[in-house]
């Protein structure tokens, strides 16, 4: 009860779900960069995600982590997070505030300029 799985949402609908969720659950075994947890946290929504290095990194240690092989623990953690006072939404937003498209573009620009300079020197 109370769990909803949705797909095919517009950006507006997706961000509305992020903003109004009590908990965002992202249980992935392999992840390059976890956009969904970052997006949820940017709305101040608590996140429960897989305890894998990439998700620890992108959530800046501010999510709740579980190992995927113990379903009992996952269920208990979900129940705990839903029954406790939610974390400070502003703290969650602040944790992932460095992940913006502008910051991403600037880092890519810097990387490309660095590579261009290396190539020029060869």
Secondary structure as GFF3:
##gff-version 3
##sequence-region A 1 122
A	DSSP	alpha_helix	11	20	.	.	.	ID=ss1
A	DSSP	beta_strand	24	26	.	.	.	ID=ss2
A	DSSP	alpha_helix	35	42	.	.	.	ID=ss3
A	DSSP	beta_strand	47	50	.	.	.	ID=ss4
A	DSSP	alpha_helix	53	58	.	.	.	ID=ss5
A	DSSP	beta_strand	64	66	.	.	.	ID=ss6
A	DSSP	alpha_helix	71	83	.	.	.	ID=ss7
A	DSSP	alpha_helix	89	95	.	.	.	ID=ss8
A	DSSP	alpha_helix	101	121	.	.	.	ID=ss9
###
